[in-house]
Each structure stands twice: as structure tokens, then as C-alpha cells.
């Protein structure tokens, strides 16, 4: 099992990342803030004005530590990684599979089914743990998602699957505001907004979706898969389509439930967000550091994997699913087993 290494999030503006032997060193205004052996780090994510030396990048590349650069509010800019690794035969198999219509539709159907099922599980858990005064709206949404799952038992064309995925997301988000139980003046959800996020809840969702996309991309690369050649998401230059496919399984129960926990437990406040002249909303730097600390703690929690029957830390689940996908593409599994949250 791959060890759960640390993902290092650098949010202090003006931070300077350098190399000292086999250590990654973070400094600010000439003062050393942190020193970590590179083998303890899984990835670096730099927010905003963070400088990194070529030697530090080289150390990361030599040790398969991916470095991602984001804007201050979490919009992805670029990603730097070392030499491509993995079995060339696996990548050839992946390329063959992505040109076969039947295989593409079968894999895409797995990703969509996992997303719809996990969305429904989130709804049902909310009904159980926080029964609302009028549960009918959520029950209708859960029933609609159940109908989608029945529909997905049959093969569907790729464009139909993409439409079904959109319907599932729209149905799920149509009741998302009801999951917000506290401080409704500062935290409310009307609709999903991305570039830029237009309210505090969307700012949190976009921020952690970006983090999750980084982890899924790293997971694909770690087992030798090409993260840009996917099944459900269309190919687009610079787009990690396979990582986004994998990410669909984890959005509802991993990111969305985590964001709701932050809000409902009062771990974020309305004053922690800033609205720009463009209308976009972003978190303040000190708040990013705090919520990322909670995120790292959440990734250490364990869950029994429904296919493997073993306990797995949340943070390793993208790597486990990438391994299972690689086994499917190599022919070791008859079908890809997506992750269904229980």
C-alpha cells in the first residue's frame, strides 16, 4: 500500500521554496519556516505568489513529487512533474481502450453510476441524521437519483451518459442549500458557480475540488496512467480528463460533506471571505491554512473499501481507484469497480 504522505500546501504570499540536500525548505523574508525531507512529501501545491528554485523543482521531479501552481483563490494554473513513469504497455492499453466505443461507454457508465449513487447516499444520510421539517423535496431528489441508477444498469451512448451525469448533479445541487444548517446569512447555495465562484459556499467547493483534482491526477500518474486521456470527460489540451473521471466518484461524500462540516460546525465564518470587484469570492490566506489543516486530518480517517474489504485512509482512495482502473485496463479485472460510499 502506498504510504499516506503529506501534501504540502503553501499559502503565505512571498514564500520561497528551495533545496538543501534532500530537504525541501520553505522560507519567508529570509526566515526559514519549514524543512521537510522530500521522501515525506507527496505533492506541493503553491497558492499565489510562491517562488520555487529550479533545484527544488529538480529534487521534486527526481522523487515523483508533483508541484502545482494555483492562484490565491484556488484556480489551477500549471503543474510540474518529473519524468513520466509507469508501464508503457499499460499506457498503450489505455490508448486502445479510449478508442473503443463500447469500452469507453462501459467505463463512463461506472463513473456516472458511482457519482449518482454517492450523491444519493449523501442525501439519505442527511435525512437520517438531520430530519428536516419538510423532507419531501430531498426524498424526491433521492428517488430521482435512484431512477437514474436503474437507468444506468443498461448500456447507454456516451453523450447520453454525459447528459445523465449533468441531470444527477443538477438534482443533487437543487437541494444542497438544505444541508446548510447554520449561519444562513453568510452561507447559502443557489446554484453552482465556478469561474469565479460567486458566494462563500461555491468558493469552498471550488477550492477543494481543485485540491481533489490534483490528488486524482497524481494518483493516475503514480500507477502509470495518462491523466489526460479519459472516458467520460472529453479530451481537451491541458485537461486531465481521466483524473476528472476518477474525481466524480469522490465529489459528493468527500468534498461536499467536508465543506458542509466546516460550515455547520462554525469552522469558517462569513468574515473569512473577500468579494472582489469582479464579483468573485475567495478565502483569506489564514483561513486557507486552517481549512487545509482540517482537510489533511480528514484524509487520515479510514474507511472500509467496498471492493477490497480493507481499511483505507481517505487520502489514499484516489490511488486505490487508479490502481483498480489500471488492473482493469491490463485485463486483470473483468470490469472497473468504482467506489460506492456506504
Residue pairs with C-beta under 8 A, 6 or more apart in sequence:
1 312
1 316
2 222
2 316
2 319
4 42
4 299
4 300
4 313
4 315
4 316
5 40
5 41
5 42
6 36
6 40
6 41
6 42
6 296
7 41
7 42
7 43
7 44
7 45
7 211
7 214
7 215
7 296
8 24
8 26
8 36
8 41
8 43
8 44
8 45
9 45
9 47
9 288
9 289
9 292
10 17
10 26
10 44
10 45
10 46
10 47
10 50
11 47
11 48
11 285
11 288
11 289
11 292
12 28
12 33
12 50
12 285
13 48
13 49
13 50
13 72
13 285
14 28
14 29
14 49
14 50
14 51
15 26
15 27
15 28
15 33
15 46
15 49
15 50
15 51
16 26
16 27
16 28
16 50
16 51
16 52
16 53
17 24
17 25
17 26
17 27
17 44
17 46
17 50
17 51
17 52
17 53
17 56
18 24
18 25
18 27
18 52
18 53
18 55
18 56
19 25
19 53
19 55
19 56
19 58
19 59
20 35
22 37
22 38
22 39
22 59
23 35
23 36
23 37
23 38
24 35
24 36
24 37
24 38
24 41
24 44
24 56
24 59
24 60
25 32
25 34
25 35
25 56
26 32
26 33
26 34
26 35
27 33
38 59
38 60
38 63
38 65
39 63
41 60
41 63
41 65
42 65
42 218
43 65
43 66
43 67
43 68
43 214
43 215
43 218
44 52
44 60
44 65
44 66
44 67
44 68
45 67
45 68
45 70
45 211
45 214
46 52
46 67
46 68
46 69
46 70
47 70
47 71
47 72
47 74
47 285
47 288
48 70
48 71
48 72
49 72
50 69
52 67
57 67
57 80
59 65
60 66
60 67
60 80
60 82
61 80
61 81
61 82
61 83
62 82
63 82
64 81
64 82
64 85
64 222
65 82
66 79
66 80
66 81
66 214
66 217
66 218
66 221
67 79
67 80
67 81
68 76
68 78
68 79
68 80
68 214
69 77
69 78
69 79
69 80
70 76
70 77
70 210
71 77
72 282
72 285
73 196
73 197
73 203
73 206
73 207
73 280
73 281
73 282
73 283
74 206
74 207
74 210
74 211
74 282
75 195
75 196
75 206
75 210
76 210
76 213
76 214
79 214
79 217
81 221
84 221
85 221
85 222
85 224
86 221
86 223
86 224
86 225
87 224
89 330
90 223
90 224
90 225
90 326
90 329
90 330
91 224
91 225
91 226
93 329
93 330
93 331
94 225
94 226
94 229
94 242
94 329
95 226
95 229
97 103
97 104
97 107
97 231
97 329
98 104
98 229
98 230
98 231
101 158
102 155
104 158
104 231
105 155
105 156
105 157
105 158
105 161
106 155
106 335
107 231
107 232
107 245
107 328
107 336
108 158
108 161
108 162
108 231
108 232
108 245
109 152
109 155
109 156
109 161
110 335
110 336
110 337
110 338
111 165
111 231
111 232
111 245
111 246
111 248
111 249
111 338
112 152
112 161
112 164
112 165
112 168
112 232
112 248
113 149
113 152
113 338
114 248
114 249
114 338
114 339
114 340
115 165
115 168
115 169
115 248
115 249
115 251
115 252
116 145
116 148
116 149
116 152
116 164
116 165
116 168
117 145
117 149
117 340
117 341
118 249
118 250
118 251
118 252
118 253
118 339
118 340
118 341
119 145
119 168
119 169
119 171
119 172
119 252
120 142
120 145
120 146
120 149
121 252
121 253
121 340
121 341
121 342
122 172
122 252
122 253
122 256
122 257
122 341
123 138
123 141
123 142
123 145
123 172
123 175
124 142
126 138
126 178
126 179
127 135
127 138
127 139
127 142
130 179
130 181
132 138
132 178
137 175
137 178
138 175
138 178
141 171
141 172
141 174
141 175
144 171
145 168
145 171
145 172
148 164
148 167
148 168
151 164
152 161
152 164
156 164
158 232
161 232
162 232
165 232
165 248
169 192
172 252
173 189
173 191
173 192
176 189
176 256
177 188
177 189
177 190
179 260
180 187
180 188
180 189
180 201
180 260
180 263
180 264
181 264
182 263
182 264
182 266
183 263
183 266
183 269
183 270
185 270
186 200
186 269
186 270
186 273
187 200
187 201
187 263
187 268
187 270
188 199
188 201
189 199
189 201
189 202
190 199
192 202
192 205
193 199
193 202
194 202
194 206
196 276
196 278
196 279
196 280
196 281
196 282
197 203
197 205
197 206
197 280
197 281
197 282
198 279
198 280
198 281
199 281
200 268
200 270
200 273
200 281
201 259
201 263
202 281
203 273
203 281
203 282
203 283
204 259
204 262
204 263
204 268
204 283
204 291
205 255
205 256
205 259
207 283
207 288
207 291
208 255
208 258
208 259
208 295
209 247
209 251
209 255
211 292
211 295
212 247
212 250
212 251
212 254
212 255
212 318
213 240
213 243
213 244
213 247
215 315
215 318
216 227
216 240
216 243
216 244
216 246
216 247
216 250
216 318
216 322
217 227
217 240
217 243
218 318
219 243
219 246
219 318
219 319
219 321
219 322
220 226
220 227
220 240
220 242
220 243
220 246
220 322
221 227
222 319
222 322
223 319
223 322
223 323
223 325
223 326
224 326
225 242
225 322
225 325
225 326
225 329
226 242
227 240
227 241
227 242
227 243
228 235
228 238
228 239
228 240
228 241
228 242
229 235
229 241
229 242
230 240
230 241
230 242
230 243
230 244
230 245
231 241
231 242
231 245
232 241
232 244
232 245
232 248
233 239
233 241
233 242
233 244
233 245
234 241
235 241
246 318
246 321
246 322
246 325
247 318
249 321
249 338
249 339
250 317
250 318
250 339
252 341
253 341
254 314
254 317
258 294
258 295
258 298
261 267
262 268
262 291
262 294
267 290
267 291
267 294
268 283
268 287
268 291
272 283
272 284
272 287
273 281
273 282
273 283
273 284
273 287
274 281
274 282
274 283
274 284
275 281
276 282
283 291
296 315
298 314
299 313
299 314
299 315
300 313
300 314
300 315
301 313
301 314
302 311
302 312
302 313
302 314
303 311
303 312
303 314
303 317
304 310
304 311
304 312
304 342
305 311
305 312
305 317
305 320
305 339
306 337
306 339
306 340
306 342
307 324
307 337
307 339
308 320
312 320
317 339
320 339
321 338
321 339
324 333
324 336
324 337
325 336
327 333
328 334
328 335
328 336
